[in-house]
Amino acid sequence: MPGYFVDTKVWMDAYLAAFAIRAGLPFATHDADFRRFEAAGLDPDLLVS
């Protein structure tokens, strides 16, 4: 698609989320942006620093 750009951080987050979802692994992170993948089945454990 011409002119379509996906930020590399979003791409990497999507990759990690998909890997955790597919493998059925728990996912712990400090990054609240991973909440965007909850609808896809990710249940992020948001850590507080």
N, CA, C and O atoms as a Tripos MOL2 file, in Angstrom:
@<TRIPOS>MOLECULE
protein
  196   195    49     0     0
PROTEIN
NO_CHARGES

@<TRIPOS>ATOM
      1 N           0.8430   -1.1600    0.0000 N.3       1 MET1
      2 CA          0.0000    0.0000    0.0000 C.3       1 MET1
      3 C           0.9010    1.2400    0.0000 C.2       1 MET1
      4 O           1.6670    1.4170    0.9470 O.2       1 MET1
      5 N           0.8460    2.0780   -0.9880 N.am      2 PRO2
      6 CA          1.7000    3.2610   -1.0680 C.3       2 PRO2
      7 C           1.4180    4.2320    0.0780 C.2       2 PRO2
      8 O           0.2660    4.5040    0.4160 O.2       2 PRO2
      9 N           2.4880    4.7420    0.6590 N.am      3 GLY3
     10 CA          2.3600    5.7430    1.7070 C.3       3 GLY3
     11 C           1.9970    5.1820    3.0710 C.2       3 GLY3
     12 O           1.7810    5.9510    4.0070 O.2       3 GLY3
     13 N           1.9240    3.8660    3.2090 N.am      4 TYR4
     14 CA          1.5590    3.2640    4.4900 C.3       4 TYR4
     15 C           2.8330    2.9410    5.2520 C.2       4 TYR4
     16 O           3.7320    2.2960    4.7130 O.2       4 TYR4
     17 N           2.9170    3.3830    6.5020 N.am      5 PHE5
     18 CA          4.1110    3.1910    7.3090 C.3       5 PHE5
     19 C           3.7220    2.6800    8.6880 C.2       5 PHE5
     20 O           2.8230    3.2280    9.3260 O.2       5 PHE5
     21 N           4.3880    1.6460    9.1440 N.am      6 VAL6
     22 CA          4.1840    1.1270   10.4920 C.3       6 VAL6
     23 C           5.4770    1.3380   11.2630 C.2       6 VAL6
     24 O           6.5490    0.9050   10.8400 O.2       6 VAL6
     25 N           5.3610    2.0040   12.3930 N.am      7 ASP7
     26 CA          6.5190    2.2560   13.2390 C.3       7 ASP7
     27 C           7.1500    0.9250   13.6560 C.2       7 ASP7
     28 O           6.4370   -0.0340   13.9530 O.2       7 ASP7
     29 N           8.4720    0.8640   13.6790 N.am      8 THR8
     30 CA          9.1570   -0.3880   14.0080 C.3       8 THR8
     31 C           8.8520   -0.8410   15.4270 C.2       8 THR8
     32 O           8.8380   -2.0430   15.6890 O.2       8 THR8
     33 N           8.6070    0.0850   16.3540 N.am      9 LYS9
     34 CA          8.2610   -0.2990   17.7210 C.3       9 LYS9
     35 C           6.9120   -1.0090   17.7450 C.2       9 LYS9
     36 O           6.7580   -2.0070   18.4490 O.2       9 LYS9
     37 N           5.9440   -0.5210   16.9990 N.am     10 VAL10
     38 CA          4.6320   -1.1650   16.9340 C.3      10 VAL10
     39 C           4.7610   -2.5400   16.2900 C.2      10 VAL10
     40 O           4.1200   -3.4940   16.7320 O.2      10 VAL10
     41 N           5.5750   -2.6490   15.2610 N.am     11 TRP11
     42 CA          5.7780   -3.9320   14.5930 C.3      11 TRP11
     43 C           6.3830   -4.9370   15.5630 C.2      11 TRP11
     44 O           5.9360   -6.0830   15.6190 O.2      11 TRP11
     45 N           7.3860   -4.5310   16.3240 N.am     12 MET12
     46 CA          8.0330   -5.4380   17.2800 C.3      12 MET12
     47 C           7.0810   -5.8160   18.4060 C.2      12 MET12
     48 O           7.0580   -6.9720   18.8290 O.2      12 MET12
     49 N           6.2980   -4.8630   18.8970 N.am     13 ASP13
     50 CA          5.3060   -5.1680   19.9280 C.3      13 ASP13
     51 C           4.2970   -6.1970   19.4180 C.2      13 ASP13
     52 O           3.9330   -7.1250   20.1410 O.2      13 ASP13
     53 N           3.8500   -6.0340   18.1830 N.am     14 ALA14
     54 CA          2.8900   -6.9650   17.5920 C.3      14 ALA14
     55 C           3.5050   -8.3610   17.4600 C.2      14 ALA14
     56 O           2.8310   -9.3630   17.6980 O.2      14 ALA14
     57 N           4.7610   -8.4210   17.0870 N.am     15 TYR15
     58 CA          5.4520   -9.7070   16.9600 C.3      15 TYR15
     59 C           5.5260  -10.4140   18.3130 C.2      15 TYR15
     60 O           5.2120  -11.6000   18.4190 O.2      15 TYR15
     61 N           5.9410   -9.6840   19.3400 N.am     16 LEU16
     62 CA          6.0630  -10.2800   20.6740 C.3      16 LEU16
     63 C           4.7040  -10.7060   21.2150 C.2      16 LEU16
     64 O           4.5780  -11.7680   21.8240 O.2      16 LEU16
     65 N           3.6850   -9.8740   20.9920 N.am     17 ALA17
     66 CA          2.3350  -10.2120   21.4520 C.3      17 ALA17
     67 C           1.8290  -11.4610   20.7440 C.2      17 ALA17
     68 O           1.2710  -12.3510   21.3860 O.2      17 ALA17
     69 N           2.0140  -11.5370   19.4420 N.am     18 ALA18
     70 CA          1.5530  -12.6970   18.6750 C.3      18 ALA18
     71 C           2.2640  -13.9690   19.1260 C.2      18 ALA18
     72 O           1.6410  -15.0260   19.2260 O.2      18 ALA18
     73 N           3.5470  -13.8720   19.3940 N.am     19 PHE19
     74 CA          4.3040  -15.0300   19.8630 C.3      19 PHE19
     75 C           3.7600  -15.5210   21.1990 C.2      19 PHE19
     76 O           3.5590  -16.7210   21.3860 O.2      19 PHE19
     77 N           3.5230  -14.6010   22.1260 N.am     20 ALA20
     78 CA          3.0000  -14.9770   23.4520 C.3      20 ALA20
     79 C           1.5890  -15.5490   23.3500 C.2      20 ALA20
     80 O           1.2650  -16.5310   24.0190 O.2      20 ALA20
     81 N           0.7510  -14.9390   22.5150 N.am     21 ILE21
     82 CA         -0.6240  -15.4200   22.3530 C.3      21 ILE21
     83 C          -0.6130  -16.8310   21.7830 C.2      21 ILE21
     84 O          -1.2660  -17.7240   22.3230 O.2      21 ILE21
     85 N           0.1120  -17.0360   20.7110 N.am     22 ARG22
     86 CA          0.1220  -18.3350   20.0190 C.3      22 ARG22
     87 C           0.7120  -19.4420   20.8850 C.2      22 ARG22
     88 O           0.2350  -20.5770   20.8670 O.2      22 ARG22
     89 N           1.7640  -19.1010   21.6480 N.am     23 ALA23
     90 CA          2.4270  -20.0990   22.4870 C.3      23 ALA23
     91 C           1.7160  -20.2950   23.8270 C.2      23 ALA23
     92 O           2.0300  -21.2260   24.5680 O.2      23 ALA23
     93 N           0.7640  -19.4230   24.1350 N.am     24 GLY24
     94 CA          0.0520  -19.5230   25.4060 C.3      24 GLY24
     95 C           0.9230  -19.1650   26.5960 C.2      24 GLY24
     96 O           0.7550  -19.6980   27.6930 O.2      24 GLY24
     97 N           1.8560  -18.2570   26.3610 N.am     25 LEU25
     98 CA          2.8040  -17.8730   27.4060 C.3      25 LEU25
     99 C           2.3210  -16.6460   28.1750 C.2      25 LEU25
    100 O           1.6130  -15.8040   27.6230 O.2      25 LEU25
    101 N           2.7040  -16.5440   29.4500 N.am     26 PRO26
    102 CA          2.4030  -15.3120   30.1890 C.3      26 PRO26
    103 C           3.2620  -14.1800   29.6270 C.2      26 PRO26
    104 O           4.3360  -14.4220   29.0760 O.2      26 PRO26
    105 N           2.7860  -12.9570   29.7700 N.am     27 PHE27
    106 CA          3.5090  -11.8170   29.2060 C.3      27 PHE27
    107 C           3.5790  -10.7070   30.2420 C.2      27 PHE27
    108 O           2.5610  -10.0990   30.5730 O.2      27 PHE27
    109 N           4.7610  -10.4420   30.7490 N.am     28 ALA28
    110 CA          4.9790   -9.3890   31.7390 C.3      28 ALA28
    111 C           5.7620   -8.2570   31.0900 C.2      28 ALA28
    112 O           6.7220   -8.4940   30.3560 O.2      28 ALA28
    113 N           5.3440   -7.0260   31.3660 N.am     29 THR29
    114 CA          5.9810   -5.8670   30.7450 C.3      29 THR29
    115 C           5.7680   -4.6120   31.5840 C.2      29 THR29
    116 O           4.8510   -4.5450   32.4030 O.2      29 THR29
    117 N           6.6130   -3.6350   31.3720 N.am     30 HIS30
    118 CA          6.4310   -2.3090   31.9510 C.3      30 HIS30
    119 C           5.7120   -1.3850   30.9670 C.2      30 HIS30
    120 O           5.3170   -0.2760   31.3270 O.2      30 HIS30
    121 N           5.5460   -1.8400   29.7410 N.am     31 ASP31
    122 CA          5.0130   -1.0220   28.6530 C.3      31 ASP31
    123 C           3.4920   -1.1770   28.5340 C.2      31 ASP31
    124 O           3.0040   -2.2060   28.0680 O.2      31 ASP31
    125 N           2.7510   -0.1500   28.9570 N.am     32 ALA32
    126 CA          1.2810   -0.1980   28.9180 C.3      32 ALA32
    127 C           0.7400   -0.2230   27.4900 C.2      32 ALA32
    128 O          -0.4400   -0.5100   27.2910 O.2      32 ALA32
    129 N           1.5720    0.0710   26.4980 N.am     33 ASP33
    130 CA          1.1250    0.0310   25.1040 C.3      33 ASP33
    131 C           0.6870   -1.3720   24.6780 C.2      33 ASP33
    132 O          -0.0430   -1.5140   23.6970 O.2      33 ASP33
    133 N           1.1190   -2.4030   25.3960 N.am     34 PHE34
    134 CA          0.7290   -3.7610   25.0380 C.3      34 PHE34
    135 C          -0.7560   -4.0230   25.2950 C.2      34 PHE34
    136 O          -1.2840   -5.0400   24.8460 O.2      34 PHE34
    137 N          -1.4290   -3.1330   26.0010 N.am     35 ARG35
    138 CA         -2.8700   -3.2880   26.2120 C.3      35 ARG35
    139 C          -3.6390   -3.2580   24.8920 C.2      35 ARG35
    140 O          -4.7570   -3.7680   24.8130 O.2      35 ARG35
    141 N          -3.0520   -2.6680   23.8660 N.am     36 ARG36
    142 CA         -3.7290   -2.6110   22.5620 C.3      36 ARG36
    143 C          -3.9540   -4.0000   21.9710 C.2      36 ARG36
    144 O          -4.7650   -4.1560   21.0590 O.2      36 ARG36
    145 N          -3.2450   -5.0120   22.4810 N.am     37 PHE37
    146 CA         -3.3710   -6.3700   21.9650 C.3      37 PHE37
    147 C          -4.2780   -7.2560   22.8170 C.2      37 PHE37
    148 O          -4.3750   -8.4560   22.5630 O.2      37 PHE37
    149 N          -4.9330   -6.6920   23.8100 N.am     38 GLU38
    150 CA         -5.8360   -7.4860   24.6530 C.3      38 GLU38
    151 C          -6.9890   -8.0660   23.8440 C.2      38 GLU38
    152 O          -7.4180   -9.1910   24.1000 O.2      38 GLU38
    153 N          -7.4900   -7.3210   22.8820 N.am     39 ALA39
    154 CA         -8.5940   -7.8130   22.0490 C.3      39 ALA39
    155 C          -8.1670   -9.0270   21.2190 C.2      39 ALA39
    156 O          -9.0040   -9.8400   20.8260 O.2      39 ALA39
    157 N          -6.8770   -9.1460   20.9580 N.am     40 ALA40
    158 CA         -6.3640  -10.2770   20.1870 C.3      40 ALA40
    159 C          -6.0790  -11.4910   21.0660 C.2      40 ALA40
    160 O          -5.7500  -12.5620   20.5580 O.2      40 ALA40
    161 N          -6.2050  -11.3250   22.3950 N.am     41 GLY41
    162 CA         -6.0140  -12.4500   23.2870 C.3      41 GLY41
    163 C          -4.8380  -12.3300   24.2390 C.2      41 GLY41
    164 O          -4.6100  -13.2320   25.0460 O.2      41 GLY41
    165 N          -4.0910  -11.2460   24.1650 N.am     42 LEU42
    166 CA         -2.9640  -11.0600   25.0790 C.3      42 LEU42
    167 C          -3.4890  -10.5760   26.4230 C.2      42 LEU42
    168 O          -4.3620   -9.7100   26.4820 O.2      42 LEU42
    169 N          -2.9530  -11.1380   27.4970 N.am     43 ASP43
    170 CA         -3.2980  -10.7010   28.8420 C.3      43 ASP43
    171 C          -2.0240  -10.1920   29.5130 C.2      43 ASP43
    172 O          -1.4060  -10.9110   30.2980 O.2      43 ASP43
    173 N          -1.6290   -8.9480   29.2050 N.am     44 PRO44
    174 CA         -0.3520   -8.4590   29.7140 C.3      44 PRO44
    175 C          -0.3840   -8.2250   31.2210 C.2      44 PRO44
    176 O          -1.3380   -7.6520   31.7480 O.2      44 PRO44
    177 N           0.6520   -8.6680   31.9020 N.am     45 ASP45
    178 CA          0.8450   -8.4120   33.3220 C.3      45 ASP45
    179 C           1.7090   -7.1610   33.4150 C.2      45 ASP45
    180 O           2.9270   -7.2220   33.2490 O.2      45 ASP45
    181 N           1.0640   -6.0210   33.6840 N.am     46 LEU46
    182 CA          1.7940   -4.7610   33.7140 C.3      46 LEU46
    183 C           2.5140   -4.6010   35.0430 C.2      46 LEU46
    184 O           1.8900   -4.5640   36.1040 O.2      46 LEU46
    185 N           3.8250   -4.5070   34.9720 N.am     47 LEU47
    186 CA          4.6700   -4.3840   36.1490 C.3      47 LEU47
    187 C           4.8150   -2.9200   36.5430 C.2      47 LEU47
    188 O           4.8970   -2.0440   35.6820 O.2      47 LEU47
    189 N           4.8460   -2.6630   37.8190 N.am     48 VAL48
    190 CA          5.0330   -1.3010   38.3250 C.3      48 VAL48
    191 C           6.4640   -1.1770   38.8050 C.2      48 VAL48
    192 O           6.9460   -1.9970   39.5850 O.2      48 VAL48
    193 N           7.1390   -0.1390   38.3290 N.am     49 SER49
    194 CA          8.5350    0.0340   38.7450 C.3      49 SER49
    195 C           8.6540    0.9360   39.9400 C.2      49 SER49
    196 O           9.7610    1.1850   40.4170 O.2      49 SER49
@<TRIPOS>BOND
     1     1     2 1
     2     2     3 1
     3     3     4 2
     4     3     5 am
     5     5     6 1
     6     6     7 1
     7     7     8 2
     8     7     9 am
     9     9    10 1
    10    10    11 1
    11    11    12 2
    12    11    13 am
    13    13    14 1
    14    14    15 1
    15    15    16 2
    16    15    17 am
    17    17    18 1
    18    18    19 1
    19    19    20 2
    20    19    21 am
    21    21    22 1
    22    22    23 1
    23    23    24 2
    24    23    25 am
    25    25    26 1
    26    26    27 1
    27    27    28 2
    28    27    29 am
    29    29    30 1
    30    30    31 1
    31    31    32 2
    32    31    33 am
    33    33    34 1
    34    34    35 1
    35    35    36 2
    36    35    37 am
    37    37    38 1
    38    38    39 1
    39    39    40 2
    40    39    41 am
    41    41    42 1
    42    42    43 1
    43    43    44 2
    44    43    45 am
    45    45    46 1
    46    46    47 1
    47    47    48 2
    48    47    49 am
    49    49    50 1
    50    50    51 1
    51    51    52 2
    52    51    53 am
    53    53    54 1
    54    54    55 1
    55    55    56 2
    56    55    57 am
    57    57    58 1
    58    58    59 1
    59    59    60 2
    60    59    61 am
    61    61    62 1
    62    62    63 1
    63    63    64 2
    64    63    65 am
    65    65    66 1
    66    66    67 1
    67    67    68 2
    68    67    69 am
    69    69    70 1
    70    70    71 1
    71    71    72 2
    72    71    73 am
    73    73    74 1
    74    74    75 1
    75    75    76 2
    76    75    77 am
    77    77    78 1
    78    78    79 1
    79    79    80 2
    80    79    81 am
    81    81    82 1
    82    82    83 1
    83    83    84 2
    84    83    85 am
    85    85    86 1
    86    86    87 1
    87    87    88 2
    88    87    89 am
    89    89    90 1
    90    90    91 1
    91    91    92 2
    92    91    93 am
    93    93    94 1
    94    94    95 1
    95    95    96 2
    96    95    97 am
    97    97    98 1
    98    98    99 1
    99    99   100 2
   100    99   101 am
   101   101   102 1
   102   102   103 1
   103   103   104 2
   104   103   105 am
   105   105   106 1
   106   106   107 1
   107   107   108 2
   108   107   109 am
   109   109   110 1
   110   110   111 1
   111   111   112 2
   112   111   113 am
   113   113   114 1
   114   114   115 1
   115   115   116 2
   116   115   117 am
   117   117   118 1
   118   118   119 1
   119   119   120 2
   120   119   121 am
   121   121   122 1
   122   122   123 1
   123   123   124 2
   124   123   125 am
   125   125   126 1
   126   126   127 1
   127   127   128 2
   128   127   129 am
   129   129   130 1
   130   130   131 1
   131   131   132 2
   132   131   133 am
   133   133   134 1
   134   134   135 1
   135   135   136 2
   136   135   137 am
   137   137   138 1
   138   138   139 1
   139   139   140 2
   140   139   141 am
   141   141   142 1
   142   142   143 1
   143   143   144 2
   144   143   145 am
   145   145   146 1
   146   146   147 1
   147   147   148 2
   148   147   149 am
   149   149   150 1
   150   150   151 1
   151   151   152 2
   152   151   153 am
   153   153   154 1
   154   154   155 1
   155   155   156 2
   156   155   157 am
   157   157   158 1
   158   158   159 1
   159   159   160 2
   160   159   161 am
   161   161   162 1
   162   162   163 1
   163   163   164 2
   164   163   165 am
   165   165   166 1
   166   166   167 1
   167   167   168 2
   168   167   169 am
   169   169   170 1
   170   170   171 1
   171   171   172 2
   172   171   173 am
   173   173   174 1
   174   174   175 1
   175   175   176 2
   176   175   177 am
   177   177   178 1
   178   178   179 1
   179   179   180 2
   180   179   181 am
   181   181   182 1
   182   182   183 1
   183   183   184 2
   184   183   185 am
   185   185   186 1
   186   186   187 1
   187   187   188 2
   188   187   189 am
   189   189   190 1
   190   190   191 1
   191   191   192 2
   192   191   193 am
   193   193   194 1
   194   194   195 1
   195   195   196 2
@<TRIPOS>SUBSTRUCTURE
     1 MET1         2 RESIDUE 1 A MET
     2 PRO2         6 RESIDUE 1 A PRO
     3 GLY3        10 RESIDUE 1 A GLY
     4 TYR4        14 RESIDUE 1 A TYR
     5 PHE5        18 RESIDUE 1 A PHE
     6 VAL6        22 RESIDUE 1 A VAL
     7 ASP7        26 RESIDUE 1 A ASP
     8 THR8        30 RESIDUE 1 A THR
     9 LYS9        34 RESIDUE 1 A LYS
    10 VAL10       38 RESIDUE 1 A VAL
    11 TRP11       42 RESIDUE 1 A TRP
    12 MET12       46 RESIDUE 1 A MET
    13 ASP13       50 RESIDUE 1 A ASP
    14 ALA14       54 RESIDUE 1 A ALA
    15 TYR15       58 RESIDUE 1 A TYR
    16 LEU16       62 RESIDUE 1 A LEU
    17 ALA17       66 RESIDUE 1 A ALA
    18 ALA18       70 RESIDUE 1 A ALA
    19 PHE19       74 RESIDUE 1 A PHE
    20 ALA20       78 RESIDUE 1 A ALA
    21 ILE21       82 RESIDUE 1 A ILE
    22 ARG22       86 RESIDUE 1 A ARG
    23 ALA23       90 RESIDUE 1 A ALA
    24 GLY24       94 RESIDUE 1 A GLY
    25 LEU25       98 RESIDUE 1 A LEU
    26 PRO26      102 RESIDUE 1 A PRO
    27 PHE27      106 RESIDUE 1 A PHE
    28 ALA28      110 RESIDUE 1 A ALA
    29 THR29      114 RESIDUE 1 A THR
    30 HIS30      118 RESIDUE 1 A HIS
    31 ASP31      122 RESIDUE 1 A ASP
    32 ALA32      126 RESIDUE 1 A ALA
    33 ASP33      130 RESIDUE 1 A ASP
    34 PHE34      134 RESIDUE 1 A PHE
    35 ARG35      138 RESIDUE 1 A ARG
    36 ARG36      142 RESIDUE 1 A ARG
    37 PHE37      146 RESIDUE 1 A PHE
    38 GLU38      150 RESIDUE 1 A GLU
    39 ALA39      154 RESIDUE 1 A ALA
    40 ALA40      158 RESIDUE 1 A ALA
    41 GLY41      162 RESIDUE 1 A GLY
    42 LEU42      166 RESIDUE 1 A LEU
    43 ASP43      170 RESIDUE 1 A ASP
    44 PRO44      174 RESIDUE 1 A PRO
    45 ASP45      178 RESIDUE 1 A ASP
    46 LEU46      182 RESIDUE 1 A LEU
    47 LEU47      186 RESIDUE 1 A LEU
    48 VAL48      190 RESIDUE 1 A VAL
    49 SER49      194 RESIDUE 1 A SER
